[in-house]
């Protein structure tokens, strides 16, 4: 330490050589506050983002954080599903069974969170989005309920 004098140069990863995978090339961020709901089949949640990969061998890291609300007033078994799509291709799907909430009006909140490393195999602009559904009537599912909670999607192009 006693031999160091003057200012040291800043370190940058821009000139690193030998790195052939794992480097982040671009980041896209999208958010929405707009409430969406459905009482039946799959519907868009309003959350989407697009990215244009620079190479067809690169991957896209998809990260989603989305507040959801489920309401029911039936004694019948119900479930909800949320999925993430690249265009029309399924990337991820999760299911919530709501059997414990039968018989009285209930409203339940949770955060739908995913992270998935996708291989779109294209250099064309690619859109990712989320959709949701409930299994039957007398219940609803909401994304961004009340418009006061934001949903976020982050897309990162990773050198493949």
N, C-alpha and C positions, 0 to 999 in steps of 0.2 A: 504494500500500500504506500510506503514512503517513496517509491519510485514513480508513482503516477502523478503527472502534472498536467494542467490545462484541462480543456473540455474533452470529454470522450464522445466519439461519434454515436449517433442514434442507431439503434438496431432495428432493421426492417426485414420482414419475411419476404418482401417482394423480389429479392435477388437470390433467394435460396435455390440451390440446384439439387437434383436428385430426388425431389419429391414428386412421385408419380401418382399418388392417390391421397385422398383425404383433405385436400386443400379446398377451402370455401371460396367459390368464385363470385357468387352474388347472393344477396339476401332480399327477399320481397316480404313486406309486412302488410297485412290487411286487417281491418277491424270493422265491426258494425255494432250499432246500438239498437237498430230497428227490430221491434218485436215481430216474430213470426209464430204461427201455431197451426196445428192440424189435429183433427179428430179421427183420422183414418189412415189411408195409405201414405206412401212416401211423398214428401214435399220438401222443397228447398228451404233451408234455414236462413238464407240471406248472407251466409258467410262464404266467400270465395276469393281466390287470388290466382293470378296467372304469372307464369315464368317462361322464359325462352332459353332452354339449355344451349350452351355453346358447343357441346359435343354430344352425339348420340350415345356415347359410352359413359357419360356422367350420370350421377344419381341426384335425386331431389329428396332432401330431408324435410318432411312435412310435420309441423308441430301445430296442434289445435288445442285451444282452451276455450270452452263454450259453456256458459251457464244455461242450465235447462231446468224446467219446472214441469212436473207431472201432476195433473189433477184428476180425481175420479169421484163418482158418486154412485157406484154400482157395487153389488155383492158378487158380481162375476169376476173371474180371474182375468187380468189384463197384463200386457207387457208393452214396452216401448223399445224401439231400436233407433240407433243413430249410426250413420255410416259416412265415410269419407270416400270421395270418388275422384279419379283423374279422368276427366271427360265423363264417359259412361262406365269406366272400369273401376270395380270395387277395390279399394286400397285397404280398408279396415271397417269392421262392423262390430258394434257392441249391443248387448241386449240387457234390459232391466226387467225383471219380473216383479209385479206389484201385488202379489197375492196377499201379503200381510195387511194391505190397506183396504180390504173389502168391507162394504157395508155402510160406510159413512163418508161424507165429503172430506177429502184429504187433498192437501197440496204439499208436494215434496220437491225439494230443490237439490240439485247436484251439479258438479262441473264435469262435463264430458271432456276428457283430456286424452290426446293421443300423440305419439311420435312414431313415425314410420319412415324408413329409408326406402324410397321408391325408385324404380328403374324405368323411366318413361321411354327410353330408347328412341329419342327423336331430338331434332333441333327446332321443331315447330313450337310456336307458343302453345303452352299447355295450361289448362285451367283445372284447379282443384276446388272442390266444394263439399259441403256437408248437407245431408238430408236426414229427416227423421220421420217417424210414424208411430201410431198406437194401434193395438190389435183389434179394437172395436169401439163402438159408441159409448156414450156416457162417461167418456174421459177425454182429456186433451193433453197435448204436450206443447210446451212453449220453449222457444229459444229467445234469449234476451228479454225475458218477461218484463213488461212495463217500460221497456226502452231505457232502463236505467242501469243496465249491466252490460258491459261490452264483451263481445266474442272476438277472439284473435286467431289469426292464422299466419304462421311464418313458414316461408319456403326458402330453402337454402340449396343452391346448386353446389354439389360436391364432386371434385375430380374423381372419376371412377377408375 
